[in-house]
Amino acid sequence: MELNINDKNLEILGLGAILHDVGKMLVPLETLHKTGKLTEKEFEQIQKHADYGFHLIKNVHTVSLIVANCAYQHHERLDGSGYPCRIKGDEIHYSGKIIAVADVFDAVTSNRVYRKAMLPHRGLEVLNAGVGKKFDNTVIEALRRAVAIYPNGLSVELNDGRQGVVSA
């Protein structure tokens, strides 16, 4: 909504966001849940989830092809360093750019088997490091406006050394 996407396209984007990782159903569980460093072969298996998801969704004729592209392109990056196709810039559908930012933010601010969650402001720092190179600046700015960087209940230390708890 921060990006002023109309209702029809917002619905398509929402469905694409919900289904973007559906291809992980076809990746071996031992690879998905591995706690240690992935081997090159295991990482290749993980990367295939984007292609798997695309093919699963595109065969559902009642669902927009844009939804399938969300699954396909959510790991593509503006500079072409992403996967599965290493496409860049405007070759990436806008929905793919949005879901890429949301996916990275969710990944770094969630607990994983291999590390603890970062706080939202740290997640935004990760995204900011890739602004214009990996991620669309307009999308990151919209996320910044929509996310509570310091969530209610968080203990903080102020510049003057006083301790506090975020209440609003």
C-alpha positions in Angstrom: 0.0 0.0 0.0 3.0 2.3 0.6 3.8 2.0 -3.1 0.2 3.0 -4.1 -0.4 -0.2 -6.0 -4.0 -0.6 -7.1 -6.3 -3.1 -5.4 -6.2 -5.7 -8.3 -2.4 -5.6 -8.5 -2.1 -5.6 -4.7 -4.2 -8.8 -4.6 -1.9 -10.4 -7.3 1.2 -9.3 -5.3 -0.2 -10.6 -2.1 -0.8 -14.0 -3.6 2.6 -14.0 -5.1 4.1 -13.1 -1.7 2.2 -16.0 -0.1 3.3 -18.5 -2.7 6.8 -17.3 -3.5 8.5 -20.2 -1.7 6.1 -22.9 -2.7 8.8 -24.6 -4.7 10.6 -25.4 -1.5 8.1 -28.3 -1.2 10.3 -30.1 -3.8 13.6 -29.4 -2.1 14.9 -32.3 0.2 14.0 -31.5 3.8 17.5 -32.4 5.0 18.8 -29.6 2.8 16.2 -27.1 3.8 16.7 -27.7 7.5 20.5 -28.1 7.5 22.1 -26.1 10.4 25.6 -26.1 9.0 27.1 -24.6 5.9 25.6 -25.8 2.7 27.7 -27.7 0.1 27.7 -26.3 -3.4 25.3 -29.1 -4.5 23.0 -28.4 -1.6 22.9 -24.7 -2.4 22.1 -25.6 -6.0 19.2 -27.7 -4.7 17.9 -24.7 -2.7 18.2 -22.4 -5.7 16.0 -24.7 -7.7 13.0 -23.8 -5.5 12.4 -20.6 -7.6 12.1 -22.6 -10.8 10.0 -25.3 -9.1 7.7 -22.7 -7.8 7.3 -21.0 -11.1 6.3 -24.3 -12.8 3.9 -25.3 -10.1 2.1 -22.0 -10.1 2.1 -21.3 -13.9 0.2 -24.6 -14.4 -2.7 -23.2 -12.3 -4.7 -21.5 -15.0 -6.9 -19.5 -12.6 -3.8 -17.8 -11.2 -2.1 -14.8 -12.9 1.3 -15.5 -14.5 2.6 -12.6 -12.4 2.1 -14.8 -9.3 4.3 -17.4 -11.0 6.9 -14.8 -11.8 7.0 -13.8 -8.1 8.1 -17.3 -7.3 10.6 -17.2 -10.2 12.2 -13.8 -9.6 12.2 -13.2 -5.9 15.9 -14.1 -5.7 16.9 -12.0 -8.7 19.0 -8.9 -8.0 19.2 -5.5 -9.8 22.9 -6.1 -10.6 22.3 -9.5 -12.1 23.9 -11.4 -9.2 20.7 -13.3 -8.2 19.1 -16.5 -9.4 17.8 -18.5 -11.2 18.4 -16.4 -14.4 20.7 -13.7 -13.3 18.5 -11.1 -14.9 18.9 -7.5 -13.9 17.3 -4.1 -13.5 14.1 -3.6 -15.5 14.1 -7.3 -16.6 12.8 -8.1 -13.1 9.1 -7.6 -12.7 8.2 -5.0 -10.1 6.4 -7.6 -8.0 9.6 -9.6 -8.0 11.6 -6.6 -6.8 9.0 -6.0 -4.0 9.0 -9.6 -2.8 12.9 -9.8 -3.0 13.0 -6.9 -0.4 10.3 -8.4 1.8 11.9 -11.9 1.6 15.3 -10.6 2.7 13.9 -8.5 5.5 11.8 -11.5 6.7 14.8 -13.8 6.5 17.1 -11.6 8.5 14.5 -10.6 11.1 13.4 -14.2 11.8 15.1 -16.9 13.8 16.7 -19.5 11.7 18.3 -22.8 12.6 21.7 -21.3 11.9 21.3 -17.9 13.6 19.1 -15.6 15.8 16.8 -13.0 14.4 18.1 -9.4 13.8 16.1 -6.5 15.1 14.2 -4.6 12.4 16.6 -1.6 12.2 19.5 -4.1 11.6 17.4 -5.8 8.8 16.9 -2.4 7.2 20.7 -1.8 7.4 21.2 -5.1 5.5 18.8 -3.9 2.8 20.4 -0.4 2.7 23.8 -2.0 2.0 22.3 -3.3 -1.3 20.2 -0.3 -2.3 20.5 0.4 -6.0 22.8 -2.6 -6.5 20.7 -5.5 -5.3 17.4 -3.9 -4.3 15.1 -1.2 -5.5 15.4 2.0 -3.5 11.7 2.9 -3.8 10.7 -0.5 -2.4 13.1 -0.2 0.5 11.9 3.3 1.3 8.3 2.0 1.3 9.3 -0.8 3.7 11.0 1.8 6.0 7.8 3.8 6.2 5.7 0.8 7.0 7.9 -1.1 9.5 8.2 -0.4 13.2 12.0 -0.1 13.4 11.9 -0.2 17.2 9.0 -2.4 18.1 6.9 -1.8 21.3 8.5 -3.6 24.3 12.1 -3.3 23.1 14.6 -2.3 25.7 16.8 0.6 24.5 19.7 2.7 25.8 19.4 6.4 24.9 22.3 8.6 23.8 22.6 10.0 27.3 22.9 6.6 28.8 19.4 6.3 30.2 17.5 3.0 29.8 14.1 2.8 28.4 11.4 0.6 26.9 9.7 1.5 23.6 6.0 2.2 24.2 4.9 3.7 20.9 
